Amino acid sequence: MPFHLKPNRSTKATVYPLIDQDKALRNAFLGPIWRGEKVDEDILNRKPDPYVVECAKGQDISPIWGGAVFPWHIDEEVRNLVEGLEPGRHNFIPIRVRLKDAMTDERPFYLLHVTTALRGSIIIEKTRFADGIGKTDITGGGQLSASGPIVLKSSMIEGHHLWRGGIGKYGGGGDPFAFDYFCSDEFFERMKPHKKALVEFHRCEVQ
């Protein structure tokens, strides 16, 4: 069975990118990646270089970090895991990570840019939303319930390991479920060593 990825609100962040302190730059560079939009050279030219971060006291930079929602910042090991499951499907934007006040870079890291959008893969009438089963204004984003059930179409998700419900749009008006992410059993199993750091995995049903 696939899983719905939800932010883990109980886990405190241990890595803090300084780009978060610059709202305009964060929105200009990370915003399109977060929404799943096409990333062109103009957007990539906004990337901070080096990509400066701070760590919580006594903490090292973990293999995955960057907050409770995408985009994930991932190291080479996690990148290879994702690429091994779905070769050529996702984008990995290299970033030159450096601790604040340090003189040398950390190991290679990437921003995971998920653009696979399976629009219409949620069976609305059988899925629980904030107002009940099948009760949603899908133009408003969906509001999938954490208590489930979330029912997906097997014919649409077959062969996929990591995807989103749609593509967002700057200023709103993007696809329903653009910021809802899903994954396969296999992805879940491979991510077990890291999953508690960022997200909670809620099992979905398939029909």
C-alpha positions in Angstrom: 0.0 0.0 0.0 1.2 3.5 -0.7 1.7 6.3 1.9 0.7 9.9 2.3 3.5 12.0 3.6 2.6 14.5 6.3 4.8 17.0 8.2 6.1 15.6 11.5 5.3 18.5 13.8 6.9 16.8 16.8 10.4 16.7 15.4 12.4 19.8 16.0 14.6 21.0 13.1 18.4 20.6 13.6 19.6 22.4 10.5 18.7 26.0 9.7 19.4 27.4 6.2 20.1 31.1 6.4 18.0 31.5 3.2 15.0 31.2 5.6 15.9 34.6 7.0 15.5 36.3 3.6 11.9 35.8 2.7 12.2 37.4 -0.7 15.1 35.2 -1.7 13.5 32.1 -0.2 10.3 32.7 -2.2 12.2 33.5 -5.4 14.5 30.4 -5.3 12.9 27.8 -3.2 9.3 28.7 -4.0 9.2 27.3 -7.6 10.9 24.1 -6.4 8.4 23.7 -3.5 5.5 24.2 -5.9 6.8 21.7 -8.4 7.2 24.3 -11.2 9.7 24.2 -14.0 13.0 25.5 -12.8 14.9 27.5 -15.4 18.4 29.1 -15.5 17.0 32.4 -14.1 15.7 30.6 -11.0 19.0 28.6 -10.6 21.0 31.8 -10.7 19.3 32.9 -7.5 20.7 29.9 -5.6 22.9 31.0 -2.7 26.5 29.9 -3.2 27.6 28.8 -0.7 24.4 27.6 0.8 25.0 28.6 4.4 23.4 26.8 7.3 23.5 26.7 11.1 23.2 23.5 13.2 21.6 23.0 16.5 24.2 22.7 19.3 25.8 19.3 19.3 24.2 18.3 16.0 25.7 17.3 12.7 24.2 17.9 9.3 21.8 14.9 8.7 21.3 13.1 5.4 17.9 14.8 5.0 16.9 18.2 6.3 15.2 21.5 5.4 11.8 21.4 7.2 8.7 19.3 7.5 7.7 19.7 3.8 9.4 19.5 0.5 11.8 20.5 -0.9 14.1 18.2 1.0 17.8 18.8 1.2 19.5 15.4 0.7 23.0 14.1 0.6 24.5 11.8 -2.0 23.4 8.6 -0.3 19.7 9.6 -0.3 20.0 11.0 -3.8 21.2 7.6 -5.0 18.3 5.9 -3.2 15.7 8.1 -4.9 17.4 8.0 -8.3 17.8 4.2 -8.0 14.0 3.8 -7.6 13.1 6.2 -10.4 16.0 6.9 -12.7 15.7 10.2 -14.5 12.3 11.1 -13.0 13.2 13.7 -10.4 15.5 16.7 -10.4 18.4 17.1 -8.0 19.7 20.6 -7.7 23.3 20.6 -6.3 24.0 23.0 -3.4 27.4 23.8 -1.9 26.5 23.6 1.8 28.7 25.4 4.3 28.3 25.9 8.0 28.1 29.5 9.1 31.6 30.9 9.8 33.3 27.8 8.4 36.0 28.0 5.7 35.3 24.7 3.9 32.2 23.0 2.4 30.3 20.1 3.7 29.7 16.9 1.7 27.6 17.2 -1.4 23.9 18.0 -1.0 21.0 18.5 -3.3 17.5 20.0 -3.3 15.0 17.3 -4.3 12.7 18.8 -6.9 9.6 16.6 -7.3 7.7 17.3 -10.5 5.8 14.0 -11.0 2.1 15.1 -10.5 -0.6 12.4 -10.6 -3.6 14.7 -10.9 -6.9 12.9 -10.3 -5.3 9.9 -8.5 -7.3 10.5 -5.3 -10.8 8.9 -5.3 -12.6 12.0 -3.8 -15.9 10.3 -2.8 -14.1 7.6 -0.8 -11.5 9.8 0.9 -11.8 11.6 4.2 -11.3 15.3 4.3 -11.5 17.9 7.1 -15.3 18.0 6.7 -15.9 14.3 6.2 -15.8 11.5 3.6 -15.9 13.0 0.1 -16.6 16.5 1.5 -14.1 18.8 0.0 -13.8 21.9 -2.2 -11.0 20.6 -4.3 -10.4 24.0 -5.8 -9.3 25.1 -2.3 -6.6 22.5 -1.9 -8.3 19.5 -0.6 -7.5 19.4 3.1 -6.9 15.7 3.4 -7.6 14.3 6.8 -4.7 12.9 8.9 -7.1 10.2 10.2 -7.9 8.9 6.7 -8.9 7.0 4.8 -7.2 8.3 1.7 -8.1 6.2 -1.3 -6.0 6.2 -4.5 -6.5 4.8 -8.0 -4.3 1.8 -8.5 -4.2 2.3 -12.3 -2.7 5.8 -11.9 -0.1 5.2 -9.2 1.2 1.9 -10.6 5.0 2.1 -11.3 5.5 5.3 -9.3 7.5 5.6 -6.1 7.4 9.3 -5.2 4.8 11.8 -6.5 2.7 14.8 -5.6 -1.0 15.4 -6.1 -0.6 18.4 -8.5 1.6 21.4 -9.3 1.3 24.6 -7.4 1.2 28.1 -8.8 2.6 31.4 -7.6 -0.1 33.4 -5.9 -2.5 30.5 -5.6 -4.8 28.8 -8.1 -2.6 25.8 -8.7 -3.8 22.2 -8.8 -5.7 20.6 -5.9 -3.4 18.6 -3.7 -0.3 20.3 -5.1 1.4 20.1 -1.7 0.3 16.6 -0.9 3.1 14.0 -1.4 2.8 10.2 -1.7 5.2 7.3 -1.9 5.2 3.6 -2.6 5.9 0.8 -0.1 9.4 0.4 -1.5 10.2 4.0 -1.1 8.9 3.8 2.5 11.1 0.8 3.3 14.2 2.4 1.9 13.6 5.7 3.8 13.0 4.0 7.2 16.4 5.1 8.6 15.5 8.7 7.9 11.7 9.0 7.9 11.3 10.2 11.5 13.4 13.3 10.9 11.0 15.0 8.6 7.6 13.4 7.9 5.0 11.0 9.2 3.9 8.3 6.8 0.1 7.5 6.7 -0.9 4.4 4.9 -3.4 4.9 2.0 -5.9 2.5 0.5 -5.9 1.5 -3.2 -8.8 0.6 -5.5 
